[in-house]
Amino acid sequence: MKKFILCVLATAALSSGAAQADLPGSETLLLGGVNVRTELALSPKQCKELDRLRSEYRLASQPLLAKVDAESAKALAKTTEKFDAKSLAVLTPSQRAALTKVQFKMLGPWVLHDPATQQKLGLTESQKQQIAVVAAKTEALNAKLSKKVLDGKITPATRMNELRAYRLKQSIKLEKSLTLEQKAAFQKMGGI
């Protein structure tokens, strides 16, 4: 499921410069944000290495984003996973812990797609199924909108706006699916 989130967010972030500020595609992209770097107190040496990785990630991802098919989505997920691992290795353990909180703040209930988060919150199978349905619908919308961009029917900015609006509505649904105890636990983890 994390791969799904990263694919959706990576596609969004790389398709529109405006999206990079508020919709990270991966840890590699997220760690390029000035506010994130400040919050994590990254050293100049760390920033330089992260900039290098981010540039390489963008170069590797661009050809994959130009295609709208399952094979490209899988390749993008693998590329994202590879670069995220390299980027996280640049951080200290305390910076990695702080990054998790930053991700929760930025993604809110959308983090509920992550199996580790689901396990920590003790989500029921029914709740997990609801989340899987949201993930599938979001993936389908992303593919549909990406095809429209490739066909010249809409601009990347329009695609991003539609994805953001849809994601916001779905995040509200995801939040409502939690019990009061789960909401409290999620809040302690850094969400909602």
Secondary structure, DSSP 8 states (H G I E B T S, - for coil): -HHHHHHHHHHHHHH-GGGGGT--SSHHHHTT-HHHHHHHT--HHHHHHHHHHHHHHHHHHHHHHT--SHHHHHHHHHHHHHHHHHHHHHS-HHHHHHHHHHHHHHHGGGGGGSHHHHHHHT--HHHHHHHHHHHHHHHHHHHHHHHHHHTTSS-HHHHHHHHHHHHHHHHHHHHHTS-HHHHHHHHHHT--
